[in-house]
Amino acid sequence: MVSAPVVFTSLSLLISIPIIFFFFIFNRNKSRNSKQLKLPPGPPGWPIIGNLFQVALSNKQFIHYVRELFPIYGPILTLRMGARTLIIISSAELAHEALIEKGQLFCSRPAENPTRVIFSCNKFTVNSAIYGPEWRSLRRNMVSGMLSNARLKQFYPNRAAAMDRFIDRIRSEAIANNDAILVLRNARYAVFCILISMCFGVELDEKDIILIDEVMKRVLITLSPRMDDYLPLLRPFFSKQRAHALNVRKEQIETIVPLIDKRRAILKNPDDHKSAAPFSYLDSLLDLRVEGRNSAPNDTELVTLCSEFLNGGTDTTATAIEWGIARLINNPSIQSKLYEEIMSVAGKDKPVSENDIEGMVYLQAFVKELLRKHPPTYFSLTHAAVQTAKLGGYDVPADANLEIYLPTISEDPRLWKDPEEFKPERFLPGAGGESADITGVKEIKMIPFGAGRRICPGLGMGTIHISLMLARMVQAFEWKLHPDEPELDFGSKLEFTVVMNRPLLAIVKARK
């Protein structure tokens, strides 16, 4: 699930300068309450706009800009981004204090900007809901209704069929393009196919799937933060952007509601739709009774909940696949070890199954190392305190965004041996092996899915999809870098999730 604390252009900030100075004459930046609080240290900022100048004019993405601040200000710091206060933590100790020791204090979500409220139905989603009865109802339903081990096993035939189509798609693209494959594009399509089937229990052709995927992408683009999210005084000047957001929302509803109606028709007359899936995530939502509400979700709310399921699991998984193939290309010995394990467990005459991957120790170690070095997002989803609370000896206001920066935790030399190296062997059982509790229950050393009460409910599904896709890809093909590409660049950038600087173009050779 994606968190993007700051995304905007320096141009939009420069355009806003005259307006900002106009309001500066009539406003003061600090309230009496904020003066009384002991906030973590941070770079000095301007009145009203805070640190927006430094971020916008740094020519760096926020995920890289903020990393340079920790050596200066320490593992907990404050950034004032217009009307928002960001408290950013970057150490395992502080993450443990916030998410585990004081989990009940920091388990809420901050106020959403007006655009996000439109798409979340006023925070009626698992990820955005305020901590309380409504959130518990939604999360409980998602876990028991779709993401439990029992439910995930029910959808094994759907995943197996999607994996077969995925491998066939790669093979066809390779034949058409002299063995060249764009990894992320193909991985994203495969994951989206699986999630569409799980969400709605219907089979769609490629044209319809691509159409729905394009709408979901437009939603994500529209949700990217704007200047007026940080400076509400500018909102009158962003009326066109708000109108565009309403149009995208309308398009989203018009695209998803027919799928909801199609599933309703299947449930009403199952004998007429024997090829349809016996269950879907939507089934659990149609008659859902949320604590504190008298009725089941309406169609608009169903669109929101289904979209959350689709968007939450697509880019995160596809991104991991691209990073994983890049690592296999960069280190052929790792690719060979993984292929040898696949042959010893599953052989070459039948596709790798989910039962097979449970016994693949090296594959599991590889996936753990992949998530340690390349978490899909560098920030966990934003937390907020239910009331002003202490963290690391400092005050965290109830209206502040608590952001948890993940790379500095999973690359902390105090926690890891040779943290900069990519070594799956570190997680193999036996003497000298390192632990990797990615849930954060036993310890916090790497938390790619977050930790505590608001840990991502899709953790189990995500790891299954990543493991199965990588195993099938290595079983079917040998992967190499395209000869027209320069050497692999493991630099990163933010595009909903953290992706490679250059889309990975690979060469595949079918295994004999």
Phi, psi and omega per residue, in radians:
M1 nan 2.412 -2.893
V2 -1.683 2.440 2.975
S3 -2.224 2.264 3.138
A4 -2.313 1.547 -3.040
P5 -1.020 -0.658 -3.060
V6 -2.491 2.080 3.019
V7 -2.499 1.893 3.011
F8 -2.851 2.956 -3.087
T9 -1.763 2.656 3.091
S10 -1.133 -0.499 3.119
L11 -1.072 -0.773 -3.130
S12 -1.102 -0.589 3.105
L13 -1.199 -0.770 -3.111
L14 -1.109 -0.670 3.104
I15 -1.084 -0.549 -3.045
S16 -1.461 -0.173 -3.000
I17 -0.986 -0.849 -3.134
P18 -1.029 -0.690 3.136
I19 -1.150 -0.730 -3.131
I20 -1.063 -0.775 -3.131
F21 -1.175 -0.545 3.084
F22 -1.080 -0.821 3.138
F23 -1.272 -0.441 3.129
F24 -1.031 -0.567 -3.120
I25 -1.079 -0.562 -3.017
F26 -1.871 0.053 -3.056
N27 -2.270 2.745 2.989
R28 -2.120 2.564 -3.000
N29 -1.398 -0.606 -2.984
K30 -1.932 2.342 3.068
S31 -1.558 2.909 3.118
R32 -1.070 -0.669 -3.122
N33 -1.105 -0.750 -3.106
S34 -1.154 -0.520 3.101
K35 -1.163 -0.537 -3.091
Q36 -1.416 -0.306 -3.115
L37 -1.477 2.605 3.068
K38 -1.730 1.558 -3.130
L39 -1.425 2.716 3.053
P40 -1.043 2.761 3.123
P41 -1.174 2.886 3.101
G42 -3.102 2.982 -3.125
P43 -1.135 2.464 3.095
P44 -1.131 2.565 -3.132
G45 -2.247 -3.099 3.137
W46 -1.566 2.719 2.997
P47 -1.002 2.507 3.111
I48 1.220 -0.981 -3.049
I49 -1.502 -0.240 3.101
G50 1.068 -2.171 -3.074
N51 -1.715 0.228 -3.114
L52 -1.015 -0.671 3.125
F53 -1.021 -0.896 -3.072
Q54 -1.015 -0.749 -3.094
V55 -1.214 -0.857 -3.044
A56 -1.164 -0.616 -3.069
L57 -1.643 0.104 -3.125
S58 -1.365 -0.271 -3.066
N59 1.059 0.471 3.105
K60 -2.268 2.576 3.006
Q61 -1.188 2.639 -3.044
F62 -1.017 -0.617 -3.108
I63 -1.116 -0.440 3.104
H64 -1.663 -0.632 -3.138
Y65 -1.045 -0.804 -3.028
V66 -1.187 -0.501 -3.118
R67 -1.098 -0.533 -3.131
E68 -1.305 -0.207 -3.118
L69 -1.483 -0.459 -3.053
F70 -1.088 -0.739 3.092
P71 -1.084 -0.404 -3.106
I72 -1.527 -0.801 -2.983
Y73 -1.905 -0.135 3.117
G74 1.717 -3.095 -3.015
P75 -1.362 -0.041 3.027
I76 -2.400 2.202 -3.065
L77 -2.524 2.890 -3.129
T78 -2.048 2.346 2.945
L79 -2.147 2.262 3.064
R80 -1.711 1.944 -3.092
M81 -1.931 1.451 -3.085
G82 1.097 -2.167 -3.121
A83 -1.350 -0.154 -3.100
R84 -1.763 2.531 2.993
T85 -1.964 2.141 3.115
L86 -1.836 2.135 2.972
I87 -1.800 2.046 -3.029
I88 -2.006 2.230 3.119
I89 -2.040 2.635 -3.001
S90 -2.453 0.274 -3.122
S91 -2.171 2.705 3.131
A92 -1.104 -0.648 -3.107
E93 -1.113 -0.779 -3.137
L94 -1.238 -0.638 3.081
A95 -1.109 -0.704 3.108
H96 -1.133 -0.734 3.124
E97 -1.080 -0.771 -3.071
A98 -1.286 -0.758 -2.982
L99 -1.625 -0.476 -3.071
I100 -1.920 -1.089 -3.092
E101 -1.087 -0.738 -3.112
K102 -2.054 0.628 -3.064
G103 -0.992 -0.612 -3.109
Q104 -1.252 -0.436 3.137
L105 -1.404 -0.565 -3.041
F106 -1.968 0.618 -3.043
C107 -1.805 0.116 -3.118
S108 -1.691 -3.058 3.111
R109 -2.151 2.587 3.116
P110 -1.293 2.956 3.085
A111 -1.072 2.493 -3.135
E112 -1.621 2.681 3.031
N113 -1.268 2.811 -3.049
P114 -0.993 -0.603 3.135
T115 -1.151 -0.789 3.137
R116 -1.126 -0.604 3.107
V117 -1.063 -0.666 3.107
I118 -1.033 -0.794 -3.041
F119 -1.461 -0.345 -3.124
S120 -1.734 0.108 -3.077
C121 0.924 0.871 3.140
N122 1.033 0.897 3.043
K123 1.198 0.574 3.104
F124 -1.666 1.058 3.049
T125 -2.465 2.874 3.141
V126 -1.105 -0.740 -3.041
N127 -1.337 -0.595 -3.017
S128 -1.713 -0.261 -3.026
A129 -1.081 2.489 3.008
I130 -1.094 2.466 -3.132
Y131 -1.061 2.159 -3.111
G132 2.855 -2.878 -3.060
P133 -1.019 -0.731 -3.120
E134 -1.106 -0.793 3.112
W135 -1.069 -0.762 -3.121
R136 -1.065 -0.712 3.132
S137 -1.118 -0.789 -3.107
L138 -1.171 -0.760 -3.133
R139 -1.186 -0.756 -3.141
R140 -1.018 -0.730 3.140
N141 -1.163 -0.731 -3.133
M142 -1.102 -0.736 -3.099
V143 -1.233 -0.923 -3.080
S144 -1.303 -0.573 -3.065
G145 -1.455 -0.307 -3.070
M146 -2.539 -0.634 -2.923
L147 -1.866 0.104 3.047
S148 -1.231 2.804 3.136
N149 -1.020 -0.685 -3.128
A150 -1.120 -0.776 -3.139
R151 -1.172 -0.724 -3.139
L152 -1.064 -0.666 3.122
K153 -1.161 -0.539 3.109
Q154 -1.064 -0.509 -3.076
F155 -1.678 0.255 3.099
Y156 -1.005 -0.792 3.132
P157 -1.028 -0.655 3.125
N158 -1.127 -0.751 -3.139
R159 -1.189 -0.696 3.135
A160 -1.078 -0.764 3.127
A161 -1.136 -0.709 3.122
A162 -1.136 -0.650 3.116
M163 -1.156 -0.669 3.091
D164 -1.082 -0.768 3.124
R165 -1.147 -0.623 3.127
F166 -1.083 -0.839 3.135
I167 -1.141 -0.721 3.093
D168 -1.095 -0.651 3.135
R169 -1.136 -0.758 3.104
I170 -1.086 -0.776 -3.117
R171 -1.077 -0.753 -3.137
S172 -1.164 -0.729 3.135
E173 -1.148 -0.662 3.120
A174 -1.118 -0.732 3.121
I175 -1.095 -0.672 -3.082
A176 -1.376 -0.299 -3.005
N177 -2.262 0.610 3.097
N178 0.940 0.785 3.065
D179 1.300 0.136 -3.115
A180 -1.512 2.423 -3.106
I181 -2.384 2.268 2.929
L182 -1.535 1.945 -2.933
V183 -1.187 -0.877 -3.021
L184 -1.090 -0.749 -3.113
R185 -1.052 -0.783 -3.134
N186 -1.227 -0.677 3.129
A187 -1.145 -0.707 -3.120
R188 -1.118 -0.724 3.128
Y189 -1.099 -0.753 -3.114
A190 -1.097 -0.779 -3.136
V191 -1.133 -0.734 -3.120
F192 -1.099 -0.667 3.082
C193 -1.021 -0.787 -3.137
I194 -1.087 -0.808 -3.058
L195 -1.219 -0.610 3.058
I196 -1.049 -0.790 3.138
S197 -1.111 -0.765 -3.132
M198 -1.174 -0.620 -3.062
C199 -1.313 -0.777 -3.006
F200 -1.960 -0.223 3.122
G201 1.142 0.495 3.139
V202 -2.225 2.688 3.060
E203 -1.752 2.273 -3.125
L204 -2.139 2.710 3.084
D205 -1.427 2.955 -3.033
E206 -1.057 -0.656 -3.129
K207 -1.056 -0.793 -3.128
D208 -1.182 -0.683 3.141
I209 -1.105 -0.763 3.132
I210 -1.115 -0.677 3.119
L211 -1.082 -0.823 3.141
I212 -1.119 -0.707 3.132
D213 -1.074 -0.718 3.129
E214 -1.112 -0.665 3.090
V215 -1.142 -0.746 3.126
M216 -1.088 -0.639 3.093
K217 -1.131 -0.713 3.123
R218 -1.106 -0.620 3.083
V219 -1.076 -0.827 -3.129
L220 -1.074 -0.731 3.122
I221 -1.093 -0.734 -3.116
T222 -1.142 -0.516 -3.114
L223 -1.386 -0.142 3.120
S224 -1.043 2.340 -3.093
P225 -1.037 2.582 3.096
R226 -2.098 3.004 -3.140
M227 -1.018 -0.669 -3.082
D228 -1.262 -0.193 3.020
D229 -1.252 -0.513 3.136
Y230 -1.673 -0.417 3.119
L231 -2.239 1.452 -3.077
P232 -0.975 -0.414 3.130
L233 -1.105 -0.283 3.134
L234 -1.561 -0.077 -3.011
R235 -1.008 -0.617 3.093
P236 -1.031 -0.388 -3.109
F237 -1.565 0.017 -3.117
F238 -2.062 0.566 -3.097
S239 -1.145 -0.610 3.120
K240 -1.127 -0.703 3.137
Q241 -1.158 -0.659 3.110
R242 -1.166 -0.710 3.098
A243 -1.086 -0.685 3.103
H244 -1.107 -0.730 3.130
A245 -1.073 -0.704 3.118
L246 -1.129 -0.640 3.109
N247 -1.184 -0.701 3.099
V248 -1.130 -0.706 3.109
R249 -1.083 -0.735 3.109
K250 -1.074 -0.755 3.118
E251 -1.095 -0.711 3.113
Q252 -1.053 -0.801 -3.137
I253 -1.115 -0.775 -3.117
E254 -1.169 -0.404 3.123
T255 -1.458 -0.673 -3.027
I256 -1.540 -0.601 -3.096
V257 -1.014 -0.709 3.078
P258 -1.027 -0.586 3.073
L259 -1.191 -0.648 3.081
I260 -1.124 -0.779 3.135
D261 -1.137 -0.633 3.116
K262 -1.108 -0.712 3.112
R263 -1.191 -0.650 3.085
R264 -1.046 -0.725 3.136
A265 -1.128 -0.650 3.109
I266 -1.133 -0.775 -3.126
L267 -1.182 -0.535 -3.139
K268 -1.276 -0.651 -3.129
N269 -2.314 1.241 -3.073
P270 -1.067 -0.508 -3.131
D271 -1.154 -0.401 3.129
D272 -1.509 -0.074 -3.074
H273 -2.405 1.001 -3.033
K274 -1.196 -0.350 3.140
S275 -1.470 -0.158 -3.121
A276 -1.283 2.737 3.119
A277 -1.128 2.491 -3.110
P278 -1.231 -0.274 -3.096
F279 -2.668 2.676 3.046
S280 -2.603 2.870 3.076
Y281 -1.039 -0.650 3.128
L282 -1.031 -0.641 3.136
D283 -0.956 -0.698 -3.093
S284 -1.268 -0.304 -3.092
L285 -1.634 -0.457 -2.997
L286 -1.064 -0.662 -3.132
D287 -2.003 0.386 -3.075
L288 -1.152 2.294 3.039
R289 -1.879 1.915 -3.132
V290 -1.555 2.350 -3.118
E291 -0.995 2.256 -3.141
G292 1.615 -0.025 3.129
R293 -2.155 2.630 -3.067
N294 -1.696 -0.119 -3.060
S295 -2.410 2.845 3.071
A296 -1.259 2.831 3.127
P297 -1.013 2.447 3.059
N298 -1.421 3.102 -3.048
D299 -1.062 -0.694 3.141
T300 -1.107 -0.713 3.107
E301 -1.208 -0.618 3.072
L302 -1.106 -0.697 3.069
V303 -1.022 -0.762 -3.135
T304 -1.108 -0.800 -3.095
L305 -1.207 -0.685 3.103
C306 -1.188 -0.690 3.117
S307 -1.129 -0.650 3.083
E308 -1.050 -0.746 3.135
F309 -1.098 -0.761 -3.114
L310 -1.199 -0.877 -3.069
N311 -1.226 -0.557 -3.096
G312 -1.186 -0.483 -3.054
G313 -1.904 -0.104 -3.025
T314 -1.453 -1.161 -3.041
D315 -1.158 -0.609 -3.140
T316 -1.077 -0.775 -3.138
T317 -1.247 -0.802 -3.114
A318 -1.071 -0.684 3.101
T319 -1.065 -0.771 3.128
A320 -1.064 -0.659 3.130
I321 -1.108 -0.769 3.140
E322 -1.083 -0.815 3.103
W323 -1.074 -0.684 -3.123
G324 -1.118 -0.793 3.114
I325 -1.136 -0.645 3.097
A326 -1.063 -0.721 3.118
R327 -1.172 -0.648 3.105
L328 -1.181 -0.661 3.088
I329 -1.171 -0.729 -3.088
N330 -1.195 -0.454 -3.114
N331 -2.308 1.510 -3.104
P332 -1.010 -0.477 3.134
S333 -1.167 -0.622 3.065
I334 -1.154 -0.743 3.105
Q335 -1.072 -0.687 3.125
S336 -1.151 -0.751 3.121
K337 -1.090 -0.714 3.138
L338 -1.163 -0.724 3.129
Y339 -1.136 -0.708 3.112
E340 -1.069 -0.702 3.120
E341 -1.156 -0.715 3.110
I342 -1.052 -0.743 3.136
M343 -1.149 -0.665 -3.099
S344 -1.271 -0.518 -3.100
V345 -1.641 -0.816 -3.026
A346 -1.894 -0.434 -3.063
G347 1.372 -3.051 -3.099
K348 -1.900 -0.110 -3.043
D349 -1.594 -0.212 3.091
K350 -2.370 2.570 -3.139
P351 -1.115 2.569 3.057
V352 -1.032 2.340 3.127
S353 -1.882 2.993 3.105
E354 -1.174 -0.548 3.054
N355 -1.150 -0.612 3.122
D356 -1.119 -0.779 -3.030
I357 -1.172 -0.391 3.092
E358 -1.122 -0.458 -3.134
G359 -1.740 0.127 -3.114
M360 -1.690 1.652 -3.054
V361 -1.159 -0.748 -3.105
Y362 -1.204 -0.679 3.077
L363 -1.037 -0.785 -3.140
Q364 -1.117 -0.675 3.090
A365 -1.136 -0.704 3.125
F366 -1.084 -0.776 -3.120
V367 -1.137 -0.694 3.102
K368 -1.094 -0.775 3.126
E369 -1.159 -0.612 3.091
L370 -1.076 -0.790 -3.137
L371 -1.264 -0.470 3.074
R372 -1.212 -0.848 -3.080
K373 -1.392 -0.515 -3.040
H374 -2.328 1.147 3.047
P375 -1.037 2.432 -3.071
P376 -0.996 -0.541 3.042
T377 -2.245 2.596 3.129
Y378 -1.515 -0.283 3.038
F379 -2.059 2.349 2.971
S380 -1.216 2.880 3.106
L381 -0.979 2.448 -3.018
T382 -1.053 2.333 3.047
H383 -1.806 2.899 3.043
A384 -2.579 2.582 3.097
A385 -1.367 2.474 3.090
V386 -1.260 -0.336 3.043
Q387 -2.733 2.855 3.111
T388 -0.945 2.235 -3.004
A389 -2.431 2.833 3.103
K390 -1.606 2.453 3.064
L391 -2.605 2.087 -3.120
G392 1.088 0.457 -3.122
G393 1.491 -0.012 -3.137
Y394 -1.962 2.898 3.100
D395 -1.577 2.424 3.014
V396 -2.063 1.912 -3.138
P397 -1.101 2.657 -3.112
A398 -1.133 -0.454 -3.113
D399 -1.665 0.161 -3.121
A400 -1.511 2.710 2.992
N401 -1.544 2.140 3.036
L402 -1.695 1.949 -3.089
E403 -1.885 2.318 -3.120
I404 -1.955 2.006 -3.081
Y405 -1.562 2.087 -2.927
L406 -1.503 -0.663 -3.033
P407 -1.049 -0.646 -3.118
T408 -1.210 -0.353 3.062
I409 -1.377 -0.846 -3.068
S410 -1.360 -0.079 3.078
E411 -2.118 0.348 -3.123
D412 -1.283 2.058 -3.124
P413 -1.136 -0.285 3.049
R414 -1.275 -0.386 -3.073
L415 -1.846 -0.396 -2.998
W416 -2.298 2.555 2.988
K417 -1.491 2.296 3.137
D418 0.821 1.031 -3.012
P419 -1.114 -0.413 -3.111
E420 -1.349 -0.322 -3.114
E421 -1.479 2.596 3.057
F422 -1.678 1.814 -3.043
K423 -2.362 1.639 3.074
P424 -1.008 -0.494 -3.086
E425 -1.037 -0.381 -3.119
R426 -1.082 -0.397 -3.087
F427 -1.784 0.072 3.089
L428 -1.258 2.474 3.137
P429 -1.138 2.650 3.130
G430 2.163 -3.062 -3.084
A431 -1.071 2.336 3.079
G432 1.445 -0.058 3.141
G433 -1.209 2.570 3.141
E434 -1.752 2.644 -3.116
S435 -1.495 2.717 -3.139
A436 -2.595 1.293 3.063
D437 -1.477 1.626 -3.049
I438 -1.296 -0.090 3.082
T439 -1.504 -0.338 -3.099
G440 1.365 0.128 -3.107
V441 -1.242 -0.861 -3.115
K442 -1.394 -0.702 -3.122
E443 -2.853 2.793 3.066
I444 -1.912 1.907 3.041
K445 -2.258 -0.472 3.040
M446 -2.741 2.204 -3.091
I447 -2.340 1.168 -3.101
P448 -1.117 -0.327 3.120
F449 -1.924 0.276 -3.044
G450 1.386 -2.996 -3.131
A451 -2.753 2.929 3.081
G452 1.380 -2.693 -3.027
R453 -1.117 -0.527 -3.086
R454 -1.832 0.431 3.080
I455 -1.023 2.561 -3.111
C456 -1.028 2.139 3.137
P457 -1.194 -0.265 -3.114
G458 -1.571 0.252 -3.104
L459 -0.955 -0.888 -3.104
G460 -1.100 -0.780 3.137
M461 -1.122 -0.733 -3.117
G462 -1.079 -0.789 -3.125
T463 -1.185 -0.608 3.073
I464 -1.103 -0.831 -3.103
H465 -1.127 -0.742 3.128
I466 -1.097 -0.832 -3.102
S467 -1.107 -0.801 -3.081
L468 -1.172 -0.751 -3.118
M469 -1.128 -0.789 3.132
L470 -1.094 -0.735 -3.137
A471 -1.105 -0.765 3.134
R472 -1.148 -0.673 -3.124
M473 -1.162 -0.689 -3.140
V474 -1.339 -0.588 3.100
Q475 -1.113 -0.666 -3.042
A476 -1.542 -0.513 -3.001
F477 -2.449 2.664 2.892
E478 -1.653 2.373 -3.006
W479 -1.943 2.286 3.089
K480 -2.421 2.817 3.101
L481 -1.318 2.454 3.115
H482 -1.086 2.363 -3.072
P483 -1.112 -0.386 3.108
D484 -1.395 -0.176 -3.121
E485 -1.534 2.536 2.971
P486 -1.179 -3.141 -3.129
E487 -1.078 2.761 -3.083
L488 -1.004 2.365 3.093
D489 -1.953 1.966 -3.125
F490 -1.618 0.300 2.973
G491 -1.179 2.735 -3.026
S492 -2.221 2.787 3.037
K493 -2.596 2.795 -3.094
L494 -1.672 2.124 3.001
E495 -2.450 1.409 -2.994
F496 1.240 -0.990 2.961
T497 -2.057 3.084 -3.123
V498 -1.551 1.941 -3.054
V499 -1.958 3.033 3.095
M500 -1.224 2.600 3.130
N501 -0.955 -0.738 3.071
R502 -2.035 2.300 3.073
P503 -0.943 2.362 -3.053
L504 -1.302 2.039 3.045
L505 -1.834 2.036 -3.046
A506 -2.040 2.844 2.981
I507 -1.920 2.313 3.102
V508 -1.999 2.523 3.074
K509 -2.227 2.103 -3.096
A510 -1.081 2.371 3.073
R511 -1.227 2.536 3.103
K512 -1.586 nan nan
